[in-house]
Amino acid sequence: MQHLDPGLLKSAILLLPVVATGIAFIIHRPDYFQRVGLMLGLLLNIPWLFLLNVLAVHMEWWIYLDSANVWLGVPVEIVLGWSVFWGVFLPWVLRRCPIPFIIAIAALLDLWLMPQLTGLFVLGEQWIAGEVLLLISLLLPSIAIFKLTWKRQHILLRALIQSLIWGGWIIFMIPAVVLQVEGKSVFDIFSMDLSRVLFFMLAMAASMTPGYLAVIEFASRGAGTPIPFDPPQKLVTSGIYAYIANPLQLSTLLMLVCMMVMYKSLLMLVPVVMLILYCEIFVRWHHSLDIEKRFTIAWFDYRRHVRNWIPFPAARW
């Protein structure tokens, strides 16, 4: 494959998993919760594959040669194709297989394929270490979130993996895109003063706390997860929800504001405003379609006591 045009190789890496997945869906269409699980696997892979490939380049596990359609030093087509293959195709086609078997298949395929793609990148001496890291830290949770969502198992673990997805987009993907437009980089943090970085990390930890408390409350009390496609089966009014109705949205807003201040980025106001509009328009609309109909009187009674953004003690439930 080293004699093939790099652009053609990258296009193949993107298109082949997409086409193969489409054919697999035609042969056997996934049901609702299977689709949700596959969607979550894809959303997990995209930001974390970018980030882990940036790490791989930095560690010289492998270095990409072609500079076309590159973001943060990583070809976009390769990451997207890889995300579809790991996050959607493999979990779906091998859905009846145990997780170790799927990981073994992926590992064997990569061990054979990556040395063949010498027109795209150069493998370092320790490239196997990068491969193992990706298999364990990314492919494993991708398969797990699909299987757990499909089979409706282990609610808390499901919710925590969803938190990884949330973190990948909010902490890395969205800021990285916005900062690049401004001519900055999300990795500028490594050149900042240590005291400033420590303060930022503490502020981010505090900002994440309401979100993770909400995730745990949803799973333990509501028998569900934060995403609308896999919602709680019971109305949650305890824990942090006794004081604020939108802890997840508040947590995300605080994290975005922290990064806006940390990177001195006015453009980070864009995702902040988009988040507020999302909450005030889409979330309210979703509540009217779902929660209001499922919980009726209990929901309206709860909302009389608790506000969206500002913590306000509720009556005891």
JOHU-V45969 format. One record per pair of residues at least 6 apart in sequence whose C-alpha atoms are under 7 Angstrom apart, sorted by the first residue. I is the first residue (numbers start at 0). J is the second residue. If there is no record, write none. Layout:
i: {I I}
j: {J J}
This chain:
i: {0 0 1 1 1 1 2 5 5 5 9 9 10 12 12 13 13 13 13 14 16 16 16 16 17 20 23 32 32 33 33 33 35 36 36 36 36 37 37 37 39 40 40 40 40 40 41 41 41 41 42 43 43 44 44 44 45 45 45 46 46 46 47 48 49 52 53 53 53 55 55 56 59 60 60 60 60 60 60 61 61 61 61 61 62 62 62 63 63 63 63 64 64 65 68 68 69 85 86 90 90 93 98 102 140 144 144 147 147 148 154 154 154 155 155 158 158 158 174 175 175 177 177 178 178 188 199 202 203 203 206 206 206 207 209 209 209 210 210 210 212 213 213 213 214 214 216 217 217 217 217 217 218 220 221 221 221 221 221 222 222 222 223 223 223 223 224 224 234 241 241 242 242 242 242 242 243 243 243 243 243 243 243 244 244 244 245 245 249 252 255 259 259 291 304 304 305 305 305}
j: {115 116 115 116 117 118 118 65 118 119 76 77 76 77 80 76 77 79 80 80 80 83 84 88 83 88 92 148 149 145 148 149 228 144 145 148 149 86 87 145 144 86 87 141 144 145 82 83 86 87 164 141 164 82 86 137 78 79 82 167 168 172 167 78 78 73 71 72 73 61 129 62 123 122 123 124 125 126 129 120 121 122 123 126 120 121 122 73 119 120 121 119 120 119 74 75 75 138 141 142 145 101 142 134 160 157 160 153 157 157 218 222 223 215 218 214 218 224 185 184 185 266 267 184 185 196 261 257 254 257 250 253 254 250 246 247 250 246 247 250 239 239 246 247 224 225 238 223 224 225 231 235 224 235 231 232 233 234 235 231 232 233 229 230 231 232 230 231 294 312 313 305 310 311 312 313 305 306 307 308 309 310 311 305 306 307 307 308 308 271 271 265 267 298 313 314 311 312 313}
